[in-house]
């Protein structure tokens, strides 16, 4: 266990929470909890042009839905706030002034046009575009002239050593060396007084006491610049850990064309937070064995950055969907009811307020059908016939079972058999049907299949007599009569006879 751990997740509220960001948050959360440390949420919201007003609320809601909680953040406060960069601008300016005073940074008066011309000249010469450093060694008189002209408001650039190397010691990727000659004197404060990413996050991490920076691999190229800022400010450098990318199945960059990629999308499509939590942690991390379904406590107990892979993780929607189906069966029934209710309401199956009877009925329905559902959307769809009587019959089922000679009469005999059952339970109703099957000299399927279609509109589903018992006597009798009448009104008599006597019984 590492003592004194303080980690952070610092999203930019420019859109919804992507699964890559969610996994980064998750790894930070797990590392903090596994080591008895603190997990901080910080919002890097100084990209004012791209900032979306509703994004902050959406990110926080998505993180909480996933089951993450944080010790400090914009919504819970803490001793190192504020936790929005837009509220910390004076702090960045103060730290920039320190660098100007110490000579580690300088004012740059170059206009956008001058910088663009430099870049174009470098391209024509076949060089990598980089700042020439023309303002680095301006004398007092030259600076005064620039100020007096009022031509442009100056930005602040950090002086990068022209020689040597900057070394990143990364917990996942090992030692990574960057040549300082490939870096230019980068801007740390824009001319409008807003800090750049590489400056603001260093100041924030220092002032918030961050000990470990765990983030996506795409930020590795930013790390040497940030280390130079730490060194210029004479602050200790934290431990870095850059987690691998998440790629699409074809190893391309993950995008919308590969399906849902945002936490809100997965939530709306009926994935359980427990399943997505479990799946995301396995994208790049392994518990060290073949176990795939792990509880939150098990994951926290086993989590270690040492087990995070250096290689890209491959996004596999089929794997996530399989995990989701497992969790639909594994979560306590009360939890499943809680998760399923919004989808049942969205499907128009239930209202906002439930009576005790309705809630009990819902519990029994979900317990009956949960083993067949892959998502909560599917769960609600599978539950439809338990709440609605006006369903259509599966056309394939109609062709296969409702066109049988005498099937309407047979359904009415089934209705009579069920009408005589006093205790309308699974065993009792099945026994009544067995007696009818024997008396008529039928195979089980000859009665079972059309009955299922009559009661549910479908060809497959849970055990038939579990369905019968749940629907209750009155609804079963009504539906059997409805189906018999529908057959008589819609199916023309035919001599074709399906050989159901030899079909297996499906109960």
N, C-alpha and C positions, 0 to 999 in steps of 0.2 A: 504493500500500500504506500502511495506517495502522500506525504503530509503537506498540509497547507495549500491544497489545490484550489485554484480559482480559474475557471474557464468561462468563455462567453460565446454566444451565438449572436451575430450582428448582421441581420438581413437589411436590405434596402427596400423600403416600402414603395416599390415601383410596379408591383403586380402581385399575383397570388403566390403562395408558397409551393415551389417546385419540389419534386421528390429528392433532388440532389441537395437542396437546402435543408429539407426535412431530415435527411440522413446525417448531414453535418451537425444539425442541432441535436439529433439523437446521440451521436458519438460523444459530443461535449457533455450532454446530460449524463450519459452512462459513465463516462470517465469521472465526472464529479461525484456521482452517487457511489461508484465503486470504491472511491478513495476518501469518502467522507468529506468532500470539498464543497465548494459553492459554484452554482451555475447561474450565470448572469445573462439577461436578455438586453441587448442594446440595439437601438434603431439608427442605422446610418442613413439619415434622411436629408442630406445636404445636396442631393441631386434634384434641385428644385424644379427643373424643367420636366423631369420624368416622374416625379413623385405623384402617386395616386392617393387621393384623400382617404379612400376606403381601404387601401391596402394594409395599413397598419392594423386596423381592427381585424381584417381577414387573416393576417399572419398570426396574430395572437390567438384568434379563435381556432385556427388550424392546429397550432402547437398544443393548445389545451385539449382539443379533441383527440389528438394522438396520445394524450396522457402525460405530457411533459409539464412540469412545474419549475419555476425558477425562484431563486432566493432573492434576487434583486432585478429590477426592471422598471420600465416606464409606467406600468400599471400597478406595481406593488411597492415602488420606492426602494430605498436603501441608502447606505451611508456614502456612496460614491456617485450619486446622481449629479445633475440630471442624466437620464439614460437615452435621450434623443440628441443626436449631434447638433441639430438645429438650435438647441438650447445651450450649447457649449462653445459658441463662436468666440466669446471673449477669452476663453482658456487657450484656444488654438493661437489666437493673435498674441497672447502673452508668451507662449512658448516660441513662436516665430521671432518675437523681439529678442528673446534670449540668444537665439542663433545668430541674429544680425549683430547683436552686441559683441558676441564672442568671435565673430568673423567666420563662423561655420556656414553662413548663408549670406546672400547679397540680393539687392534689388535689381530686377531686370526690367528695362524700359523698352524692350523690343516690341514693335507693333506686330499684330497678326500678319500683316503683309510682309514684313521683313522676315518673320519666321517661315512663312510659306515659301518665300523666295529661297531661303537657305535649304529647305527640304527639297525643293525642285532641283536646285543646283547639285545636291548630293545624289539625287536619283540619276541625273544625266551623267554624272561621273561614275556611276556604278557603286556608290558608297551607301552604307546604311544611314538614313537621315537621322541626325542627332544635333543637338544645340551646340553651336560653335563656342559658346562661352564669351561672347563679345562684351557682355556687361560685367563679367567676373572681376575685372581689374580696373574698373573705372576709377579715376581719381576724384577727389572732392569737387574740383572745378567742373569736371564732366558731369558728375551727378547733379550738381547745382543747375547746370545748363539744362539737363533733361527735365528736372523738376520745374524749372522756370518756363519751359516751353509748353508745359501742360498738354503735350501731345498724347500721352498715354499714362494711365495709372499703372504703377509698377507692380509686378508680381514678385514673389520671393522664391529664389532658387537655392537649393542646397549645394554646397561645394562637394563634389565627388572626387575622391583621390584619383588622379589620372593614371596611376599605376597600381599594381598589386591586385589582390583578389579579396573578394568577400565570401566567406565560407558559411554555409547553412548546415548546421547539424540537425538533421531531421530524424525524429523517432521512427518514421516509417521508411523514408527513402535513404536514410544514412547520410553520409557527407556529400554535399553538393557544392561545387566550387563555381563562382561566377567571376569573370574577368572584369575588373573595374573599367578597363578601356572600352568595354562594350556599353557602358552606361554614360549618360550625359548628366549635366547639372540639372536635375529635374525640379519642376515647380512644386513647392510645398504649400504656398498660399497664392491663390489666384488674385488677379488685380481687383476683383470685386470683394475681396476680404473673406472669401470662402475657402476652407482648406481642401487640399486634394486628398484622395483616399489614403495614399501611403503615409501622409503626415497625420491626418486626423486619427486613424486607427492606432498609430503608435502612441500618440498623446493619450488617447482613451485607455488603451491597454495598460499604460504606465500608471495613470491616475486611478484606475480601477483595480490595480494590483493583480492583473492577469498573469498567471504563472505559466500556462500552457496555451498556445494558439493552435487549435485543431480546426482545420478548414480544408476546402477542396483543393485538389492538385493544381487547378488552374491559377491559384494564387501564388504558386511557388516562384514564379518569375518576379513577383512583387517583393518577395522576401529580402533579397539583397538590398534593395532600396530602403526598406524599413529598418534593416539592421544598421545601415549607415545613419539613419535618423536617430536610432537609439544611441549609437556611438557619439554622434554630434551633440546630443543632449546629455550625454554621460549618464544614461540610464541603463540598468541591467537588461540584457536581452532575454526574453522568455524562451521556453522550449517550444519548438515548432513540430507539428505533425501534419503532413499533407496527405489527405485520404484520396484514394484513386477515384477516377471518373466513373460515372455510370453511363455505359454505352448501350445502344440499341442492339437487338439480336444480330444485325448485320455488321455490328461494330462501328456503325456511324454514330454521329452525335444524336442523342436522344431528342426527339421533337414530337410535335402534335401528330404527325403522320403515323407514329408508332402506338397511338392510343392515348389514354389519360396519362398525364405527366404531373399534374398538380394534386395536392392533398384534397382540395375542395372537390375536384372532379371524382376522385376515388370515393370520397364520402357520399357524394350525390349518386354514385353508381352502386351503392350498397355494400361497400367494403367496410369491415369492422376495424376500428382503430387498433384493437389488439392484433389483428392479422397484419395490418400495414406496419405496425411497430415491429413485429416479429420479422416480417419480410425485409424491411429496410436495414435492420441491423445485420442481416445475413448477406447484404450486398457489400462485400469487401471484408467481412469479419467472419471468423469461424470459431465456434466454441471448443474446437479441438477434437470433436467426435462427429458421428453421423446424425446426431440429434438435430431435428429441424423445427420442432414445435417446442418453444421455450416460454415460460412465463416471464413476466417483467422481473420478478425477484431472481429467477434463475439467470437471466441475462446480466443483471447487475452483478451478481455474484461471480460470473465467469468472465465478464468483459475485461479486456486488456488491449491496449494499443499495440502490444507486441504481436497480437494475432490478426492485426489488420493487414491485408494483402497490399503489395506494391502494384499489383496489376489491376487493370480496369475491371469493374464488375459489369456483368451483362444483365440487362433488364429482361425479365421473363414474366410476362403477364399471366401465362398459364400457371406458373409456379405460385404467383400471388393468389390467383383465383382458387387454386387447390388449397392453399393455406387458409383462405377465407372460408371455404366450405368446412374445413376442419374446425375452425373456431365457431362457426354457426352451431356446430354440434357440441362443442366443448364448453362454451360459456354457460354459466348458470341461467336457468330459464327466466328468472326475473330480469337479468341483464339483457337477454334476447328480446324480451317484451319491450324494454326501454328503447333498445336500438331499432326494433322493427316498427314501433308505433308511428313515427313520422312517415314511413313508406306506406303503411296501411292507410293512413289518413290521406296521403297524396294520391293513392289509388282510389279514393272515395269509398273505402270499405268501412271506415270508422269516423265518428265525429270527434270533436275535441274532448268532450267530457265522457267518461266511461262509467257505467254503473258497475257494481260489484259483479253482477252476472255477466256483463259483457267482457270484463277483464278476465274472469275465470274461463269464459269460452275461448277468448283469444289465447290464453295460456295453453289450453288443451289443443287448439288448432296448431299452434306453433310447435308444440311438442310432437305432434303427429307428422308434420311435414318437414321439419328442420333437416332431416337426414338427406333430403333430396336437393336442397337449395345450395347454390354456389354463392349467391349474393343476396342482400336484403331486398333488392328489386325483384329477384326471382322468387324470393320467399313470399312477398306480397302478391305476386302474380299467381303463385301456386295456391294461395289462400282464397282466391276470388270466389270460388263456388261454395265456400263455407259461409259467405256473407251475402251472396246474390243468388236469386233464383232465376234471373232472366238471361242466363248464359246460352250461347249457341253450342251446337254439337259439332265435334271434330268431324270434318267432311270425310276423312279417311275412315273414321270409326263408323260413321253412318253407312258408308259403302260396304264396310266389312261386316257389321253386326246388325244394323237396323233394316237391312234388305232381306234378312233371313225370313223364310216363310213362317208365319205364326208367331213372330217375335213380339208383336204388340200383345197378343193373348198371353204369351209367356211372362211378359213384364207385369201384367195384371195378376197373374198367379203369384208372382213374387210379392206383389203388393198385398195380396190376401195373406200370404204366409207371414209377412212382417206385421200385418195388422193384428195377428193373433198372439204376438209376443208381448207378454206382460212386463217383464224386466228387459228394457231395451238396451242391452249391453252387447259388447263384441261377441262374447261366447254364445249368448242366447240367440242373437240374430243369425249367426253363422249356422247354429244347429238347426234353426228353422229352414234355412236355405238348403242345408244338406238333406233334410227330410224331403223337401220338394224335389230336389235333383234325383233322389233315389226313386221317389214315387213316379216321376215322369220318365225315368230311364234315360236321363241325359248325361253327357259329360259335364263336369263342373263349368267348363268354359262356356258352354251353350247358354247358361244363365248368368254366370258371373260377368262376362264381358259386356253384354248389352246392359246389364244392371249398372255397372260402373259408368258407362257412357250416359245412361239416363240420369244418374245422380250427380255426375260431375261435369259432363260434357266432354270428358277426356278419356283417352284409351289407357293411360297409365297414371299411377299415383300411389299413395300409401295403401296399406292393407284395406281391402274393400270394407270389411266389417268394422274396422276402426273408424272409417268414414261414416258408415251407417250409424254407428253408435253416437258419433259426434253430432251429426245432422239432426238426430232425433226422429221419433216415429212420424210425427205430423209432416215434416218436410220430406221425408223419404217417400211416404205414401203419395203426397202431392206430386213429387217429381216423377215417380214411376207412372202415375196416371197422365201427367203432362207428356211424357215421352211416348206412351202408347197412343195417345191422341195425335201427337205430331206425326208419328209413323203412319197412322191411318190416313192422315190428311195429305201427306207429302210423298209417301213411298208407293209406287205402283206395284201391284202384285207381280211377282216373277217366279219362273220355275227354277231359276238358278238357286242352288243350295250350297252353302259353304260347309265344309267338313269340320265343324267345331267339335264334333265328338272326339276327334283325335287330338285336339289341341290341349296343351298343358293347362292346368288350372292356375289362374293368377288371382290370389286372394288379396 
